[in-house]
Amino acid sequence: MFRIKDIDLDFIKHYLRIEEEFEEDDNELEIFLYIAKEYLKEICGLTEEQYLQANTLVPALLILVSEMYEYRSALVASNTKANYLIQRYINTHRKFL
């Protein structure tokens, strides 16, 4: 079982099917990974400890990084919609205030 804290650059590159030797996008991937982790922690209102134990947020983290990497452009299609799969994972941990 993978936990949020187990997800690192090597894991992301494997998930995105990027060869280990290809290092041109490593900085971007690390930024995307950091942003996705912080976003999930903040949007769910979790403490660091709660967040690190939230194993069911792993798919949301992977999807977020994947989407950030795939859609790096500043242009956004006008027919984009929220990713409901990500919302499901987030809502299972979100503290509704």
Residue frames relative to the residue before (quaternion, step in Angstrom):
aa qw qx qy qz dx dy dz
M 1.0000 0.0000 0.0000 0.0000 0.00 0.00 0.00
F 0.2749 -0.7641 0.5644 0.1487 3.54 -0.92 0.94
R 0.2170 -0.7513 0.6127 0.1147 3.50 -1.14 0.77
I 0.6973 -0.4591 0.3395 0.4333 3.55 -1.25 0.38
K 0.6880 0.4983 -0.2973 0.4359 3.58 0.88 -0.91
D 0.6171 0.5536 -0.3422 0.4422 3.62 1.25 -0.31
I 0.6052 0.5757 -0.3561 0.4189 3.57 1.21 -0.38
D 0.0936 0.7886 -0.5970 0.1136 3.55 -0.56 1.22
L 0.7751 -0.3507 0.2408 0.4672 3.57 -1.30 -0.07
D 0.6575 0.5109 -0.3202 0.4517 3.60 0.88 -0.88
F 0.6403 0.5175 -0.3212 0.4679 3.57 0.98 -0.84
I 0.6602 0.5106 -0.3013 0.4610 3.59 0.92 -0.94
K 0.6549 0.5049 -0.3231 0.4602 3.60 0.89 -0.85
H 0.6403 0.5052 -0.3232 0.4799 3.59 1.00 -0.77
Y 0.6526 0.5240 -0.3082 0.4523 3.59 0.93 -0.92
L 0.7351 0.4043 -0.2218 0.4970 3.59 0.98 -0.86
R 0.4029 -0.7415 0.4389 0.3088 3.55 1.37 0.02
I 0.3601 0.6862 -0.5216 0.3569 3.53 0.94 1.06
E 0.4707 -0.6880 0.4720 0.2870 3.57 -0.77 0.99
E 0.5859 -0.6129 0.4114 0.3344 3.55 -1.01 0.87
E 0.6585 0.5375 -0.3048 0.4296 3.56 1.02 -0.82
F 0.6234 0.5213 -0.3399 0.4733 3.59 1.17 -0.52
E 0.0179 -0.8512 0.5218 -0.0542 3.54 -0.31 1.29
E 0.3970 0.7567 -0.4532 0.2538 3.60 1.25 -0.03
D 0.7693 0.3582 -0.1818 0.4969 3.59 0.99 -0.78
D 0.3516 0.7782 -0.4728 0.2174 3.61 1.25 0.07
N 0.6557 0.5108 -0.3260 0.4505 3.60 0.88 -0.86
E 0.6509 0.5065 -0.3126 0.4713 3.57 0.95 -0.86
L 0.6596 0.5139 -0.3102 0.4523 3.57 0.90 -0.90
E 0.6511 0.5038 -0.3201 0.4687 3.59 0.97 -0.78
I 0.6277 0.5159 -0.3296 0.4809 3.59 1.05 -0.73
F 0.6608 0.5081 -0.3051 0.4606 3.59 0.88 -0.95
L 0.6474 0.5191 -0.3141 0.4612 3.58 0.99 -0.85
Y 0.6568 0.5057 -0.3069 0.4677 3.58 0.91 -0.90
I 0.6699 0.4999 -0.2995 0.4601 3.59 0.86 -0.97
A 0.6611 0.5089 -0.3121 0.4545 3.59 0.89 -0.89
K 0.6499 0.5102 -0.3190 0.4644 3.60 0.95 -0.84
E 0.6817 0.4812 -0.2889 0.4692 3.58 0.87 -0.93
Y 0.6244 0.5455 -0.3322 0.4496 3.57 1.01 -0.81
L 0.6862 0.4864 -0.2901 0.4565 3.58 0.82 -0.97
K 0.6477 0.5145 -0.3227 0.4600 3.56 0.94 -0.85
E 0.7029 0.4726 -0.2686 0.4587 3.57 0.89 -0.94
I 0.6878 0.4930 -0.2953 0.4434 3.58 0.84 -0.96
C 0.6971 0.4432 -0.2689 0.4953 3.59 1.12 -0.62
G 0.3734 -0.7525 0.4722 0.2672 3.58 1.21 -0.30
L 0.3982 0.7370 -0.4531 0.3048 3.55 1.12 0.71
T 0.4789 -0.5992 0.5424 0.3428 3.53 -1.24 0.47
E 0.6841 -0.4665 0.3510 0.4373 3.56 -1.27 0.25
E 0.6634 0.5110 -0.3014 0.4560 3.60 0.93 -0.89
Q 0.6574 0.4981 -0.3068 0.4750 3.59 0.92 -0.89
Y 0.6487 0.5339 -0.3094 0.4454 3.53 0.96 -0.90
L 0.6893 0.4879 -0.2884 0.4512 3.58 0.85 -0.93
Q 0.6840 0.4556 -0.2790 0.4968 3.60 1.21 -0.44
A 0.5626 0.6267 -0.3741 0.3883 3.60 1.26 -0.22
N 0.1297 -0.8486 0.5106 0.0474 3.56 0.41 1.25
T 0.6580 0.5243 -0.3260 0.4311 3.60 1.03 -0.65
L 0.5736 0.5587 -0.3994 0.4465 3.61 1.24 0.07
V 0.4324 0.7140 -0.4564 0.3082 3.62 1.24 -0.17
P 0.6733 0.4780 -0.3338 0.4548 3.67 0.76 -0.82
A 0.6322 0.5248 -0.3359 0.4605 3.60 0.99 -0.78
L 0.6322 0.5312 -0.3225 0.4628 3.58 1.00 -0.84
L 0.6793 0.4936 -0.2915 0.4582 3.57 0.87 -0.95
I 0.6552 0.5065 -0.3096 0.4673 3.57 0.98 -0.85
L 0.6484 0.5231 -0.3216 0.4499 3.59 0.93 -0.85
V 0.6679 0.4833 -0.3026 0.4782 3.59 0.86 -0.92
S 0.6382 0.5371 -0.3193 0.4498 3.56 0.97 -0.86
E 0.6845 0.4766 -0.2862 0.4717 3.58 0.91 -0.91
M 0.6346 0.5196 -0.3363 0.4628 3.60 0.99 -0.77
Y 0.6706 0.4918 -0.2957 0.4701 3.57 0.99 -0.83
E 0.6787 0.5049 -0.2840 0.4513 3.56 0.94 -0.91
Y 0.7943 0.2530 -0.1056 0.5422 3.56 0.93 -0.93
R 0.0770 0.8473 -0.5161 0.0990 3.56 0.69 1.15
S 0.5389 0.6521 -0.3895 0.3642 3.55 1.22 -0.34
A 0.5151 -0.6256 0.4887 0.3233 3.56 -1.23 0.48
L 0.6098 0.5442 -0.3517 0.4565 3.57 1.24 -0.30
V 0.1141 -0.7838 0.6090 0.0424 3.54 -0.97 0.87
A 0.4789 -0.6657 0.4892 0.2970 3.55 -0.89 0.93
S 0.5157 -0.6806 0.4294 0.2941 3.56 -0.97 0.82
N 0.7125 0.4421 -0.2670 0.4750 3.61 1.15 -0.39
T 0.3549 0.7422 -0.5023 0.2663 3.60 1.14 0.50
K 0.1361 -0.7715 0.6188 0.0573 3.52 -1.16 0.71
A 0.6323 -0.5183 0.4062 0.4083 3.54 -1.25 0.35
N 0.4414 -0.6712 0.5281 0.2751 3.54 -1.08 0.72
Y 0.3178 -0.7967 0.4876 0.1626 3.56 -0.29 1.27
L 0.5808 0.5755 -0.3773 0.4349 3.59 1.12 -0.54
I 0.6468 0.5000 -0.3156 0.4817 3.57 0.95 -0.87
Q 0.6454 0.5362 -0.3215 0.4389 3.59 0.91 -0.89
R 0.6258 0.5382 -0.3422 0.4491 3.60 1.00 -0.73
Y 0.6700 0.4856 -0.3018 0.4735 3.57 0.89 -0.92
I 0.6570 0.5117 -0.3092 0.4593 3.56 0.94 -0.89
N 0.6914 0.5100 -0.2900 0.4217 3.58 0.81 -0.97
T 0.5944 0.5651 -0.3801 0.4276 3.60 1.13 -0.42
H 0.7575 0.3383 -0.1836 0.5272 3.58 1.21 -0.48
R 0.5191 0.6779 -0.4036 0.3288 3.55 1.18 -0.35
K 0.2790 -0.7282 0.6039 0.1647 3.53 -0.98 0.89
F 0.2295 -0.7885 0.5590 0.1147 3.55 -0.34 1.24
L 0.2027 -0.8112 0.5428 0.0786 3.52 -0.55 1.17
